[in-house]
Amino acid sequence: MTPLEKDIEKYLVRSVRHLGGLCLKWVCPGWSGVPDRIILMPGGRVWFVELKRPAGGKVSKLQKWWETTLQDLGFHHEYVYNHADARRLVADLEEE
């Protein structure tokens, strides 16, 4: 059975909290396509995360624009499609 996006999101939120960070839902009125979550880690480290459906989740042109814009500003931006992606991101957060 394919896990639901919300289950992967819950895992990510719990894992980031366990590392001492915050994984905040980002709702930005007037700005479409923003990533789903902002991860704030100790030491001022910031990641933007777009969660996609494990089966068939597609990145829109607007989401791609946000990815490029945020990376050009020096921020981390990640797509998470499944638990393996979420675990990899959590491991990266632990290492940095």
N, C-alpha and C positions, 0 to 999 in steps of 0.2 A: 504494500500500500504506500502510495506517495504521500509524504508528510505535507501538511498544509502550511502555507506561508505564515499564518499566525503562530503555528507551533515553532517554526524556525525563529520567528521574531521573539517569542517568549524566551527561547533558549539564549538568544543573543543578549537580551536585556538582563537576564539572570547572570550570565557569564561576565558581562561587563561590570555589573554591580559587585560581583565576587572579587573582581580585580581592583575595586575601589573607585570605579568610574561611574559615569551616568550615561545611559542610552536613551536619549530623549526623543519623543515623537516630534517631528517637525511639521507644523502646519503654518503656512505662510500666506495669509490672505492677499489676494491680488497677484500672486506669483505661482503660476502653474508649473508642474513638473519637478518641483524641488524634491530632493531625496527624502525618504521616509523617516530616517533617523539621523540624529547628530550624536556622536559619541564623544564625550568629554572625559579625558583621562588626566590623572595627576601630572603635574608638570606642564600643563597648558597644551597637551596634545589633543588634536581635534581630527575626527574622521567623519565623513558624510557617507551614509549607507543607503543604498536603494535595494529594497528586498523585492524579489521577483518570484512569481509562481514557479515551483520546481518543474512543472511540465508546461512548456509553452510560454513562459514569461518573456515578453519582448521589450526591448529598450526603445522608447520613442525618440524622435529627433530632438524634442525638447529636453528629455532626460539626458541625452548625449551632450546637448549644449551645456547643461548644468555641470556634467562631469568635466568637460573641458574647461569651463569657466572657473570652477572651484580648484581644479588642479593648477591652472595658470596662476591662481592667487596663492598657491603653495600649500593647499589643503590636500589631505588624503581623501580619495573617493573610491568606494568599493561597491560592487554588485554582489548580492548574496542570493543564490538560487536554491541552495540546499543546505543540509546540516554540515556537509563537508566544507563548504565555503565559509559557513559561520565558524566552524572550529578553526579553520586556517586563519581567519581574521582575529579570533581571540588569541591564537598563538602569536600572531604578529603584534598584538597589543601587549602581550606579556614580555616580548623580547625588546621592544623599543623603549 
